[in-house]
Amino acid sequence: MRAGGSHARERLAAVEQVFAALDHPARRQILMTVHFWGGAMGAGQIAKRFGCAWPTTTRHLRVLEKAGLLSQRKVGRTRVYRLQRGRLSLVEEWLGWFRKKRREGR
């Protein structure tokens, strides 16, 4: 199998992972909240904004992190989550297929 096919499969898997993470309304809300707070927030700040239990919030944060939409680092005792805007380009790329005009004969 060609190396390009492997790359295409990896790219498709990444797109699927991003769309799966965006599937849940709470995760979309978390991304929007972090975005409008300047792109980075502490885990406690994020949790305060949502009506779900801490374990539920951390599960959502882990899904977003695994999909590459958030990254986190420890600052003292706080985990700071940062929005990874570049990863959202996968969604834009996928949507772009529907914006392109099809060539005649295809």
CYANA upper distance limits for C-alpha pairs under 8 A (distance plus 0.5 A):
  1 MET  CA      5 GLY  CA      7.35
  1 MET  CA      6 SER  CA      8.30
  2 ARG  CA      6 SER  CA      7.46
  3 ALA  CA      7 HIS  CA      6.91
  4 GLY  CA      8 ALA  CA      6.63
  5 GLY  CA      9 ARG  CA      6.72
  6 SER  CA     10 GLU  CA      6.76
  7 HIS  CA     11 ARG  CA      6.60
  8 ALA  CA     12 LEU  CA      6.60
  9 ARG  CA     13 ALA  CA      6.60
 10 GLU  CA     14 ALA  CA      6.72
 11 ARG  CA     15 VAL  CA      6.76
 12 LEU  CA     16 GLU  CA      6.63
 13 ALA  CA     17 GLN  CA      6.65
 14 ALA  CA     18 VAL  CA      6.78
 14 ALA  CA     67 ALA  CA      7.85
 14 ALA  CA     90 LEU  CA      8.33
 15 VAL  CA     19 PHE  CA      6.70
 15 VAL  CA     90 LEU  CA      6.36
 15 VAL  CA     91 VAL  CA      7.38
 15 VAL  CA     94 TRP  CA      8.27
 16 GLU  CA     20 ALA  CA      6.51
 17 GLN  CA     21 ALA  CA      6.71
 17 GLN  CA     67 ALA  CA      5.98
 18 VAL  CA     22 LEU  CA      6.73
 18 VAL  CA     67 ALA  CA      5.78
 18 VAL  CA     68 GLY  CA      8.05
 18 VAL  CA     69 LEU  CA      7.90
 18 VAL  CA     87 ARG  CA      8.49
 18 VAL  CA     88 LEU  CA      8.27
 18 VAL  CA     90 LEU  CA      8.27
 18 VAL  CA     91 VAL  CA      8.15
 19 PHE  CA     23 ASP  CA      6.60
 19 PHE  CA     91 VAL  CA      8.11
 20 ALA  CA     24 HIS  CA      8.29
 21 ALA  CA     27 ARG  CA      7.37
 21 ALA  CA     63 VAL  CA      6.60
 21 ALA  CA     64 LEU  CA      6.36
 21 ALA  CA     67 ALA  CA      6.99
 22 LEU  CA     27 ARG  CA      6.72
 22 LEU  CA     28 ARG  CA      6.15
 23 ASP  CA     27 ARG  CA      8.20
 23 ASP  CA     28 ARG  CA      8.19
 24 HIS  CA     28 ARG  CA      7.04
 25 PRO  CA     29 GLN  CA      6.62
 26 ALA  CA     30 ILE  CA      6.63
 26 ALA  CA     60 HIS  CA      8.04
 27 ARG  CA     31 LEU  CA      6.78
 27 ARG  CA     60 HIS  CA      6.48
 27 ARG  CA     61 LEU  CA      8.07
 27 ARG  CA     64 LEU  CA      7.60
 28 ARG  CA     32 MET  CA      6.77
 29 GLN  CA     33 THR  CA      6.54
 30 ILE  CA     34 VAL  CA      6.66
 30 ILE  CA     46 ILE  CA      7.58
 31 LEU  CA     35 HIS  CA      6.53
 31 LEU  CA     83 LEU  CA      7.55
 32 MET  CA     36 PHE  CA      6.63
 33 THR  CA     37 TRP  CA      6.66
 33 THR  CA     46 ILE  CA      8.18
 34 VAL  CA     38 GLY  CA      7.15
 34 VAL  CA     39 GLY  CA      5.61
 34 VAL  CA     40 ALA  CA      6.14
 34 VAL  CA     41 MET  CA      6.53
 34 VAL  CA     46 ILE  CA      8.16
 34 VAL  CA     81 TYR  CA      8.45
 34 VAL  CA     82 ARG  CA      7.83
 34 VAL  CA     83 LEU  CA      7.10
 35 HIS  CA     39 GLY  CA      4.93
 35 HIS  CA     40 ALA  CA      7.75
 35 HIS  CA     83 LEU  CA      7.11
 37 TRP  CA     41 MET  CA      7.50
 39 GLY  CA     82 ARG  CA      6.13
 39 GLY  CA     83 LEU  CA      5.71
 40 ALA  CA     80 VAL  CA      7.08
 40 ALA  CA     81 TYR  CA      5.95
 40 ALA  CA     82 ARG  CA      4.74
 40 ALA  CA     83 LEU  CA      6.79
 41 MET  CA     45 GLN  CA      6.82
 41 MET  CA     46 ILE  CA      7.10
 41 MET  CA     80 VAL  CA      5.94
 41 MET  CA     81 TYR  CA      5.91
 41 MET  CA     82 ARG  CA      7.19
 42 GLY  CA     46 ILE  CA      6.90
 42 GLY  CA     78 THR  CA      6.81
 42 GLY  CA     79 ARG  CA      6.10
 42 GLY  CA     80 VAL  CA      4.71
 42 GLY  CA     81 TYR  CA      6.49
 43 ALA  CA     47 ALA  CA      6.67
 43 ALA  CA     78 THR  CA      7.50
 43 ALA  CA     79 ARG  CA      6.15
 43 ALA  CA     80 VAL  CA      6.59
 43 ALA  CA     81 TYR  CA      7.23
 44 GLY  CA     48 LYS  CA      6.69
 44 GLY  CA     78 THR  CA      8.37
 45 GLN  CA     49 ARG  CA      7.32
 46 ILE  CA     50 PHE  CA      7.64
 47 ALA  CA     51 GLY  CA      8.39
 47 ALA  CA     52 CYS  CA      8.25
 47 ALA  CA     54 TRP  CA      7.12
 47 ALA  CA     57 THR  CA      6.70
 50 PHE  CA     57 THR  CA      8.42
 52 CYS  CA     56 THR  CA      6.69
 52 CYS  CA     57 THR  CA      7.01
 53 ALA  CA     57 THR  CA      6.90
 54 TRP  CA     58 THR  CA      6.68
 55 PRO  CA     59 ARG  CA      6.69
 56 THR  CA     60 HIS  CA      6.87
 57 THR  CA     61 LEU  CA      6.71
 58 THR  CA     62 ARG  CA      6.58
 59 ARG  CA     63 VAL  CA      6.81
 60 HIS  CA     64 LEU  CA      6.80
 61 LEU  CA     65 GLU  CA      6.56
 61 LEU  CA     70 LEU  CA      8.17
 62 ARG  CA     66 LYS  CA      6.47
 63 VAL  CA     67 ALA  CA      6.68
 64 LEU  CA     68 GLY  CA      6.87
 64 LEU  CA     69 LEU  CA      5.78
 64 LEU  CA     70 LEU  CA      6.13
 65 GLU  CA     69 LEU  CA      6.19
 65 GLU  CA     70 LEU  CA      5.07
 65 GLU  CA     71 SER  CA      6.07
 65 GLU  CA     72 GLN  CA      8.10
 66 LYS  CA     70 LEU  CA      8.46
 68 GLY  CA     84 GLN  CA      7.25
 68 GLY  CA     87 ARG  CA      6.72
 69 LEU  CA     83 LEU  CA      6.56
 69 LEU  CA     84 GLN  CA      5.45
 69 LEU  CA     85 ARG  CA      7.47
 69 LEU  CA     87 ARG  CA      6.34
 69 LEU  CA     88 LEU  CA      7.54
 70 LEU  CA     81 TYR  CA      6.62
 70 LEU  CA     82 ARG  CA      5.88
 70 LEU  CA     83 LEU  CA      5.16
 70 LEU  CA     84 GLN  CA      5.77
 71 SER  CA     81 TYR  CA      6.05
 71 SER  CA     82 ARG  CA      5.73
 71 SER  CA     83 LEU  CA      7.12
 71 SER  CA     84 GLN  CA      7.22
 72 GLN  CA     79 ARG  CA      6.73
 72 GLN  CA     80 VAL  CA      5.84
 72 GLN  CA     81 TYR  CA      4.83
 72 GLN  CA     82 ARG  CA      6.58
 73 ARG  CA     79 ARG  CA      6.06
 73 ARG  CA     80 VAL  CA      5.97
 73 ARG  CA     81 TYR  CA      7.30
 74 LYS  CA     78 THR  CA      6.09
 74 LYS  CA     79 ARG  CA      4.97
 74 LYS  CA     80 VAL  CA      6.66
 75 VAL  CA     79 ARG  CA      6.67
 75 VAL  CA     80 VAL  CA      7.31
 84 GLN  CA     88 LEU  CA      7.97
 85 ARG  CA     89 SER  CA      7.82
 88 LEU  CA     92 GLU  CA      7.26
 89 SER  CA     93 GLU  CA      6.44
 90 LEU  CA     94 TRP  CA      6.66
 91 VAL  CA     95 LEU  CA      6.66
 92 GLU  CA     96 GLY  CA      6.49
 93 GLU  CA     97 TRP  CA      7.49
 94 TRP  CA     98 PHE  CA      8.26
 95 LEU  CA     99 ARG  CA      7.38
 96 GLY  CA    100 LYS  CA      6.89
102 ARG  CA    106 ARG  CA      7.29
